[in-house]
Amino acid sequence: MTSLPLHPAIVHLPLGLAFVTPVLAFGFAWALSKGAVRSRAWLSVIALQVMLLGAGLAAMKTGENEEDRAERVVPAAAIERHEEYAEQFVWAVGLTLVPAVLVFAFRKPAVARGMAVLTVVGTVVVAAAAIRVGHAGGQLVYVHNAGAAYASEVKPAALEKVAPTTGEVERDRR
């Protein structure tokens, strides 16, 4: 088993879905309003929201599992901020799932359209929350050096200068 953290690998799925979902939700909402697709097509948006919720929960779980180790090198306040933003992200996804399901549940076109618009707005809020939680996570890594919690000791060979590439040799001759 590897000693590398699972959290950084998992978080990319909900972040990616958070940016794709608003575009697809808008497209499906528009197509439904024009009668270009049947209401069953909206199940794709619901499925994306469910996948996003599951991926967000998995990312939170892996983050919680690795929190103690990261706290060795990262200020607790920075981790708490990232965790708080992650919780807000997951709540926003869950709340957006409600009108998404209601689009499919309601048969009155006006109500379904209203729920579709609410879903699209919700997905945009989720994307904004994804940016915020991702930025806070990036700060953990790039500002607070969270990766150092998983680094092994530096080996002497790693400190030696690596032989320059051909391009670097040519540039140095000039």
C-alpha positions in Angstrom: 0.0 0.0 0.0 1.2 3.5 -0.8 1.9 6.2 1.8 0.6 8.9 -0.6 -2.6 10.6 0.4 -5.8 9.6 -1.4 -7.5 13.0 -0.8 -5.7 15.0 -3.6 -6.7 12.3 -6.1 -10.3 12.1 -5.1 -11.0 15.9 -4.9 -10.5 16.4 -8.6 -13.7 14.5 -9.5 -16.1 16.7 -7.6 -14.2 19.8 -8.7 -14.4 18.8 -12.4 -18.1 17.8 -12.1 -18.8 21.1 -10.4 -17.7 23.0 -13.5 -19.3 20.7 -16.1 -22.7 20.5 -14.4 -23.8 24.2 -14.8 -23.2 24.0 -18.5 -25.1 20.7 -18.9 -27.9 21.9 -16.6 -28.4 25.0 -18.6 -28.4 23.1 -21.9 -30.9 20.6 -20.6 -33.1 23.3 -19.1 -33.1 25.2 -22.4 -33.8 22.0 -24.4 -36.7 21.2 -22.1 -38.2 24.7 -22.3 -38.1 24.4 -26.2 -39.5 20.9 -26.2 -36.3 19.6 -27.9 -36.0 16.7 -25.4 -38.4 14.7 -23.2 -38.5 15.3 -19.5 -36.7 12.0 -19.0 -33.5 13.7 -20.4 -33.4 15.7 -17.2 -32.5 12.5 -15.3 -29.0 13.2 -16.7 -28.8 16.4 -14.6 -30.1 14.5 -11.5 -27.5 11.8 -12.1 -24.7 14.4 -12.3 -25.9 16.0 -9.1 -26.0 12.6 -7.3 -22.5 11.8 -8.6 -21.3 15.2 -7.5 -22.8 14.7 -4.0 -21.2 11.3 -3.7 -17.8 12.5 -4.9 -18.0 15.5 -2.6 -18.7 13.3 0.4 -15.9 10.9 -0.6 -13.5 13.9 -0.8 -14.6 15.1 2.6 -14.1 11.6 4.1 -10.6 11.2 2.7 -9.7 14.7 3.9 -10.9 13.9 7.4 -8.8 10.7 7.3 -5.7 12.6 6.4 -6.3 15.7 8.5 -4.2 14.6 11.5 -1.1 14.0 9.4 -1.5 17.3 7.6 -1.8 19.2 10.9 1.8 18.3 11.6 3.0 20.8 9.1 -0.1 23.0 8.3 -1.7 25.6 10.6 -4.9 24.3 12.0 -6.8 27.4 11.0 -5.9 26.8 7.3 -7.2 23.2 7.5 -10.4 24.3 9.3 -11.1 26.9 6.7 -10.7 24.3 3.9 -12.9 21.9 5.8 -15.6 24.6 6.4 -15.6 25.5 2.7 -15.8 21.8 1.8 -18.9 21.4 4.0 -20.5 24.4 2.4 -19.8 22.9 -1.0 -21.4 19.6 -0.1 -24.4 21.3 1.4 -24.8 23.5 -1.8 -24.7 20.3 -3.9 -27.3 18.6 -1.8 -29.6 21.6 -1.8 -29.3 21.9 -5.6 -30.2 18.3 -5.9 -33.7 19.1 -4.5 -35.0 21.4 -7.3 -33.3 19.1 -9.8 -35.4 16.2 -8.6 -38.5 18.4 -8.5 -38.1 19.3 -12.2 -38.7 15.6 -13.0 -41.4 15.2 -10.3 -43.6 18.1 -11.3 -45.8 17.7 -14.4 -46.9 21.4 -14.7 -44.5 22.9 -17.2 -44.3 26.3 -15.4 -43.3 24.7 -12.1 -40.8 22.4 -13.8 -39.3 25.4 -15.7 -39.0 27.3 -12.4 -37.3 24.3 -10.7 -34.9 24.0 -13.7 -33.9 27.7 -13.5 -33.4 27.2 -9.7 -31.2 24.1 -10.5 -29.1 26.0 -13.0 -28.6 28.9 -10.5 -27.7 26.3 -7.8 -25.1 24.7 -10.1 -23.5 28.0 -10.6 -23.4 28.6 -6.8 -21.8 25.1 -6.5 -19.2 26.0 -9.1 -18.3 29.1 -7.1 -18.1 27.0 -3.9 -15.8 24.6 -5.8 -13.5 27.5 -6.7 -13.4 28.6 -3.0 -12.7 25.1 -1.5 -10.2 24.3 -4.3 -8.4 27.6 -3.6 -8.2 26.9 0.1 -6.9 23.4 -0.7 -4.3 24.8 -3.0 -3.2 27.1 -0.3 -2.7 24.1 2.0 -0.4 22.6 -0.6 1.4 25.6 -2.1 1.5 28.1 0.7 1.6 25.9 3.8 3.5 22.9 2.2 1.0 20.2 3.2 2.7 17.7 1.0 5.7 17.8 3.4 3.6 15.7 5.7 4.0 12.8 3.2 7.6 13.5 2.1 10.2 10.9 3.0 13.7 12.0 4.0 15.6 13.7 1.2 18.2 11.3 -0.1 21.7 12.6 -0.9 21.3 11.6 -4.6 18.4 13.9 -4.8 20.6 16.8 -3.8 23.1 16.2 -6.7 22.8 18.4 -9.7 21.0 16.7 -12.6 22.9 16.6 -15.9 21.6 19.4 -18.1 19.6 18.6 -21.2 21.0 19.3 -24.7 19.1 22.6 -24.9 20.5 23.8 -21.6 24.1 22.9 -22.7 23.6 24.9 -26.0 22.1 27.9 -24.1 25.0 27.9 -21.6 27.6 28.0 -24.5 26.2 31.2 -25.8 
